[in-house]
């Protein structure tokens, strides 16, 4: 073998070694990135698992039995909800109603000490979702901040900052990430699978003073902005909102009625397509008062009734100024949850 061949072989050996080192470097970097993602997912999941076990595990009510009763006969179940229970009498839309008192399983006092932005706790048993709900000053902060304020891609389930914090708007919107490990709203898409909706057609939102039971009537893919994300409506906008929700639902809603008098909550997550979102929408079926918070509940309803009367009065008063040019309506706000 001459010197030229020796040099050629050496160059080839060096190239092969360099390629092996590069491949090893890529492999190590990929492994490091996978480990980093895994640990970030794990830290987020561990935090929320700890929050639930520490502050949201005091079950004292048979929610499944309540749901079954409502599914059989909503009107009868609503009447039975107050039987044998302490009740709080309030005025809603000019009529006196009785709200049953229920033990609240969430320790909001301790949660508020951890994060004062806490507004509620969501439970969606059909897909095993159970998380705190927060509300920030905008719709960006909690995209990548956990409940405890840690930087994490899981973020936190949060209410649209434009919504009232007590779920009294016509449409309250709750956002959450579609996490690959199934955490947050990662399981929301399971409603598309056979048999999931039949497990439970309700979700619950617990707040310090009131407990809300919602009947799911729609699950669908929607544009990232539009009527779905509007929190307040005028003219016939809400009718259009409900019409679209019913007609486009991937879930069977032939056994439920929703009217323009109903309040709804929209749970929203991303789909993998930057132009669309997947949403689950439920109507308010029953309100319960948290035991020990009876006076605060009455104050909430007095405030709502005062607000309603003020709005009615404004509608009856004649216009004193010439009408202004109509302003374009912005339907919702784009929330990047990818």
Buried (B, 14 or more C-beta within 10 A) or exposed (E): EEEEEEEEEEEEEEEEEEEEEEEEEEEEEEEEEEEEEEEBBEBBBEBBEEBBEEBBEEEEBEBEEBBEBBBEEBEEBBEBBBEEBEBBEBBEEEEEBBBBBBEBBBBBEEBEEBBEBBBBBBBBBBBEBBBBBBBBEEBEBBBBBBBBEBEBBBBBBBBBBBBBBBBBBBBBBBBBBBBEBBBBBBBBBBBBEEEBBEEBBBBBBBBBBBBBBBBBBBBBBBBBBEBBBBBEBEEEBBEEBBEBBBEEBEBEBEEBEBEEEBBBBBBBBBBEEEEBBBBBBBBBBBBBBBBEBBEEBBEBBEEBBEEBEEEEEEEEEEEEEEEEEEEEEEBBBEBEBE
